[in-house]
Amino acid sequence: MFAVLKNKVTDVTDRTVYLEIFSDRKVAYRVTAGRTVRHGKESNTYGIEAVDSRTGETERIADFSPDIEDAVAFAEMLTAERAKPRQLYSRALNFLYLLI
C-alpha cells in the first residue's frame, strides 16, 4: 500500500555565505547562514552548498542544521573526503547518522 506524504519545504531567507572552503579538486564547499520559520518561530539555520567549478555541477541543502558547528564540521568532512557535489545528500545522511 502506498501513501502520499506531504513534505513542507522550508524557505530560507537572508541567505549569506558564512564560510567557503576550496578543495584540491576545484570543488567549493560553502556554509551558508539564513533565517527560517519553523513552528511559527523565526530561527537561524545553516546550509551546505557544493559547487564543482570544472563541470558546473551544484548541490545545496538550504537548511542542514540549526547549529553552525555541525555545518562547519560537515563542510570540513566533505573537503577531507574529496566529495563531489552529487554525493552531498548521501554524505549528509552518513554525517547525521554518526551525529545521532
C-alpha positions in Angstrom: 0.0 0.0 0.0 1.3 3.4 -0.9 0.5 6.8 0.6 1.4 10.3 -0.4 3.3 12.2 2.3 3.2 15.9 2.3 6.6 17.4 2.7 6.8 21.0 3.8 9.5 23.0 2.0 11.2 25.4 4.3 12.1 28.7 2.8 15.4 30.2 3.9 15.6 34.0 3.7 18.5 36.4 4.2 21.0 33.7 2.9 24.6 34.7 3.1 27.9 32.7 2.7 29.4 32.2 6.2 32.4 30.1 5.1 33.8 28.9 1.9 36.4 26.1 1.6 38.1 25.1 -1.7 39.3 21.6 -2.3 42.2 20.5 -4.5 39.7 19.1 -6.9 38.3 22.5 -7.7 35.1 22.0 -5.7 34.0 24.8 -3.4 32.1 23.9 -0.2 30.1 26.7 1.3 28.4 27.0 4.7 25.5 29.4 4.3 23.6 31.2 7.1 20.0 32.2 6.8 16.7 32.6 8.6 13.7 30.3 8.5 10.3 30.0 10.2 9.6 26.7 12.0 6.5 26.1 14.1 5.8 29.8 14.0 9.2 30.9 15.3 11.9 32.5 13.3 15.3 30.9 13.8 18.8 30.8 12.3 19.7 27.9 10.0 22.9 26.9 8.3 23.1 25.2 4.9 25.7 23.5 2.8 26.4 24.1 -0.8 28.9 22.2 -3.1 29.9 23.7 -6.5 32.3 22.0 -8.9 34.0 24.7 -10.9 35.1 22.3 -13.7 31.7 20.8 -14.5 29.4 23.5 -13.1 27.6 20.8 -11.0 25.9 22.3 -7.9 24.0 20.8 -5.0 22.6 22.5 -2.0 21.0 21.7 1.3 19.5 25.0 2.4 18.6 24.1 6.0 21.2 21.5 7.0 21.4 22.3 10.7 20.4 25.0 13.3 24.0 24.6 14.7 26.9 26.3 13.0 29.4 23.9 14.4 27.7 20.9 12.8 27.6 22.7 9.4 31.3 23.6 9.6 32.3 20.1 10.7 30.3 18.7 7.8 31.9 21.0 5.3 35.4 20.0 6.6 34.4 16.3 6.3 33.4 16.9 2.7 36.7 18.5 2.0 38.7 15.8 3.7 36.8 13.0 1.8 37.0 14.9 -1.5 33.3 14.5 -2.1 31.7 15.5 -5.3 28.5 17.7 -5.3 26.4 14.7 -6.4 27.4 12.9 -3.2 26.2 15.7 -0.9 22.9 14.1 0.2 24.4 10.6 0.9 27.3 12.2 2.8 24.8 14.3 4.8 22.8 11.2 5.8 26.0 9.5 6.9 27.1 12.6 8.9 23.7 12.9 10.6 23.7 9.2 11.4 27.1 9.5 13.1 25.9 12.6 15.0 22.9 10.8 16.5 
